[in-house]
Amino acid sequence: MNNRWLVKLAGAAALLTAVLVLQPGSWEREADARAKSLESIAGTSFQVEVEGKFTALFKGCSGIGSTSEIIDHKVSTKDAKQTVQRIPGRVIWRDAVLSRGLTTDLSVNQWRQDVIDGRVAEARKKCVITAFDASGKPGAIWELINAWPAGLVITMKDDGSA
């Protein structure tokens, strides 16, 4: 494992959890033919790049995707019977939640601080999340447009060393 992915703090390991808010226009793509089977994502880890620069490696990722509101539309058939047709409504983008992350790059803290300080326009960034299989080969790739960190939680876990 590359040392840049490890956080070394005196007697503790830092675990990072980030929540990225997705905006309309975000999309996902596959990396070549490598993501065609479920086996290619077994034992995955997730690398996050913000504006093309490495930020962190995460062991967990959830929530990437979208849903559509369902609208019940009442219609009359030709024989005057009432029926309800369900049609897709507004698209709702889900938040990507990354967990159990390791990094030595503290720029993610500043990125979160931009949101806290109300500089949301500056905080909106292009992020790329790449899933790697157990052998380290990239699989699925998600490109997030105008993402911003809605949360950042750093957990210090005592590793027993002094």
For each residue, the residues with C-beta under 8 A, 3 or more apart:
1: 5 6
2: 5
3: 6
4: 54 104 105
5: 1 2 56 57 102 103 104
6: 1 3 102 104
7: 13 14 16 102 103 104
8: 104
9: 12 13 14 156
10:
11: 158 159 161 162
12: 9 156 157 158 159
13: 7 9 102 156 157 159
14: 7 9 102 154 155 156 157
15: 99 100 101 102 154 155 156 157
16: 7 56 58 98 100 101 102 103 108 152 153 154 155
17: 97 98 99 100 101 151 152 153 154 155
18: 48 56 58 97 98 101 108 112 149 151 152
19: 95 96 97 98 149 150 151 152
20: 95 96 97 98 127 144 147 148 149 150
21: 93 95 147 148 149 150
22: 26 64 66 93 94 95 96 144 147
23: 26 93 124 145 146 147
24: 91 93
25: 145 146
26: 22 23 93 142 143 144 145 146 147
27: 142 143 145
28: 64 140 141 142 143
29: 141 142 143
30: 33 34 35 36 140 141
31: 34 35 130 138 139 140 141
32: 35
33: 30 36
34: 30 31 40 133 137 138 139
35: 30 31 32 40 41 131 139 140
36: 30 33 40
37: 40
38: 41 42
39: 42 133
40: 34 35 36 37 133 137 139
41: 35 38 44 131 133 139 140
42: 38 39 133 134
43: 133 134
44: 41 61 131 132 133 134 139
45: 57 58 59 131 132
46: 57 58 59 60 61 98 129 130 131 132
47: 54 56 57 58 129 130 132
48: 18 55 56 57 58 98 101 127 128 129
49: 52 53 54 55 127 128 130
50: 53 55 107 108 111 125 126 127
51: 125 126 127
52: 49 126 128
53: 49 50 105 107
54: 4 47 49 105
55: 48 49 50 103 105 107 108
56: 5 16 18 47 48 98 101 102 103 105 108
57: 5 45 46 47 48 101 102 103
58: 16 18 45 46 47 48 61 98 99 100 101 102
59: 45 46 99 100 101
60: 46 97 98 99 100
61: 44 46 58 64 96 97 98 99 129 131
62: 96 97 99
63: 94 95 96 97
64: 22 28 61 94 96 129 142
65: 93 94
66: 22 91 92 93 94
67: 91 92 94
68: 88 89 90 91 92
69: 88 89 90 92
70: 86 87 88 89
71: 86 87 88 89
72: 84 85 86
73: 84 85 86 87
74: 82 83 84 85
75: 82 83 84 85
76: 80 81 82 83
77: 80 81 82 83
78:
79:
80: 76 77
81: 76 77
82: 74 75 76 77
83: 74 75 76 77
84: 72 73 74 75
85: 72 73 74 75
86: 70 71 72 73
87: 70 71 73
88: 68 69 70 71 91
89: 68 69 70 71
90: 68 69
91: 24 66 67 68 88
92: 66 67 68 69
93: 21 22 23 24 26 65 66
94: 22 63 64 65 66 67
95: 19 20 21 22 63 150
96: 19 20 22 61 62 63 64 129 142 144 147
97: 17 18 19 20 60 61 62 63
98: 16 17 18 19 20 46 48 56 58 60 61 101 129
99: 15 17 58 59 60 61 62
100: 15 16 17 58 59 60
101: 15 16 17 18 48 56 57 58 59 98
102: 5 6 7 13 14 15 16 56 57 58
103: 5 7 16 55 56 57 106 108
104: 4 5 6 7 8
105: 4 53 54 55 56 108
106: 103 109 110
107: 50 53 55 110 111
108: 16 18 50 55 56 103 105 111 112 149 152
109: 106 112 113 152
110: 106 107 113 114
111: 50 107 108 114 115 123 125 148 149
112: 18 108 109 115 116 149 151 152
113: 109 110 116 117
114: 110 111 117 119 120 122 123
115: 111 112 118 119 120 123 148 149 150
116: 112 113
117: 113 114
118: 115
119: 114 115 122 123
120: 114 115 123 124 148
121: 124
122: 114 119
123: 111 114 115 119 120 148 149
124: 23 120 121 146 147 148
125: 50 51 111 146 147 148
126: 50 51 52 143 144 145 146 147
127: 20 48 49 50 51 143 144 147
128: 48 49 52 141 142 143 144
129: 46 47 48 61 64 96 98 141 142 144
130: 31 46 47 49 138 139 140 141
131: 35 41 44 45 46 61 138 139 140 141
132: 44 45 46 47 136 137 138 139
133: 34 39 40 41 42 43 44 136 137 139
134: 42 43 44
135:
136: 132 133
137: 34 40 132 133
138: 31 34 130 131 132 141
139: 31 34 35 40 41 44 130 131 132 133
140: 28 30 31 35 41 130 131
141: 28 29 30 31 128 129 130 131 138
142: 26 27 28 29 64 96 128 129
143: 26 27 28 29 126 127 128
144: 20 22 26 96 126 127 128 129 147
145: 23 25 26 27 126
146: 23 25 26 124 125 126
147: 20 21 22 23 26 96 124 125 126 127 144
148: 20 21 111 115 120 123 124 125
149: 18 19 20 21 108 111 112 115 123 152
150: 19 20 21 95 115
151: 17 18 19 112
152: 16 17 18 19 108 109 112 149
153: 16 17
154: 14 15 16 17
155: 14 15 16 17
156: 9 12 13 14 15
157: 12 13 14 15
158: 11 12
159: 11 12 13
160:
161: 11
162: 11
